Amino acid sequence: MTLRTLGSLGDLAGTRVFVRVDMNVPLYAGEVADDSRIRASLPTIEELLGRGAKLVLASHLGRPKGEVQEDLRLAPVGRTLEALLDRSVTNLEVVTPEELPDDDIVMLENLRFAPGEEANDVGFAGALGEYADVYVDDAFGAAHRAHASVSALPELVLATGRPAVAGRLLEREVEVLGRLLADPARPFVAILGGAKISDKLAVIESLAQRVDALLIGGAMAFTLLAAEGGRVGASLVEPDRLDDVRDAVAAARARGVAVQLPGDVVAAPAIDAGAPTQVVPADAIPDGLMGLDIGPATVDAFTEVIAGARSILWNGPMGVFELEPFSAGTRGVARACADADAFTVVGGGDSLAAVAKEGLADRFDHLSTGGGASLEFLEGRTLPGITILEDPTT
Ligand code: 3PG
C-alpha cells in the first residue's frame, strides 16, 4: 500500500495546512507527563513550517465525549510543543472558531469537545475544512477511528479538489509495520504481553500466519496456560475465552509457529510491591497466589529465541512492570530486544514506557506511537485514517 505523502505537495508558502496529530498524551498535575507523541510529529510540523506553510494543528485528548472538560484542554500540549519547537503556538479555547488567527502555528481545542468529531459528522468536518487548503494526517494513533477529523474531513477535502496526504510519522508507521507483515527478515519473532488475551486474540491469529516464533507473557498467558490444563492459582484468567485461545494457539502451532509460554513465573498473593514473592512453575501456581511476572528461566528462554531473530515485534509488558518486584521480565525482554542483531519494533504504551525507563529507546529501530491502531494494523484490518490517504495510482 502506498500513501500520498508530503513529497507530493507543491509549493506551500503561505498555504494553510490542517494537520491532524495524535497528541493524546498523559497529563500529570496539569502538565504533559510524557511528550513522546508530541515529539513524534515534530518532523512533519518542522518540514511544513520549513516549507513556509501556516499550520492549524488538531488533536483529541482523552475521551470527553462531546463535552468541554476543563482538565482535557490542549493548552499544556501547546506549551510543550512551543518549548520543543522554540516557536510560539497559539492555543485556541474553541474547536471551530469563526475567525482563525493568522498566526504561523494555531492549535484548535480538543476535537472531542465537539460531538461531531466521534460521530464522524459531515457538518463538523465541513467546519474544520474551512481551515484546510491542504489536509495532512499524522495521527497514526487515531487511524483506526472513523472520526470526523480522520475520515469525513479528508474525504471532503479530496472531494473538493484539495490535497489530503499522510505526514512523515504516519508514512513511517505504515511503511515499517507494513514491511514487517509483508516481508520480514527471518526468523521473525513476535513477543506479546499485557493483561487481556481477548484484546490480542485477533493479533495472535494474524501474526500466526507471518511469524516464526511467538513468545507470550503478561497476564494474558494465564488464560492460555489454563486452557492447556495448567493450574494458575489466583492469576487473571478470562474463562469465556479458553476455547478461543486454545484454538488460536493450536492453529499457530499447526502452521509451524513455535509458540512459547512462560515456564516459570514470579507469584505473589496480591498486586502489591510489598507482597512476598516466589518463583513457581507457570502451570503449577499454588492456590491463593497469582502470577505477576515471567520468571528468570522464562527470561532466559525468551532471550535465547530473541537473540536468534532478525525481525522482532514486541507489544505488551511481561508483568506488572510498574512495581519493581514484578518488573524483571519486562526489563529482560527490553534488553534482549535491544541487544538483538535484528530489526526491532516496539508498540503499545506500557512497552514503550518500559523501554524508555530502561534508557533503551534509541536501540530500537522503530517505536510505534499507536496503541489500538497498531494492533488493528497488525490484525490486517482496514484503518479508515489510512485507506483514505492511499494513492490510487500505485
Ligand atoms: C490512543 O491513545 O490509542 C489514541 O490516541 C486513540 O485514543 P482512543 O482510544 O481514545 O480513541
Boltz pocket constraint, residues with backbone or C-beta under 6 A from the ligand:
constraints:
  - pocket:
      binder: B
      contacts: [[A, 22], [A, 24], [A, 62], [A, 63], [A, 141], [A, 142], [A, 145], [A, 369], [A, 370], [A, 371], [A, 372], [A, 373]]
      max_distance: 6.0
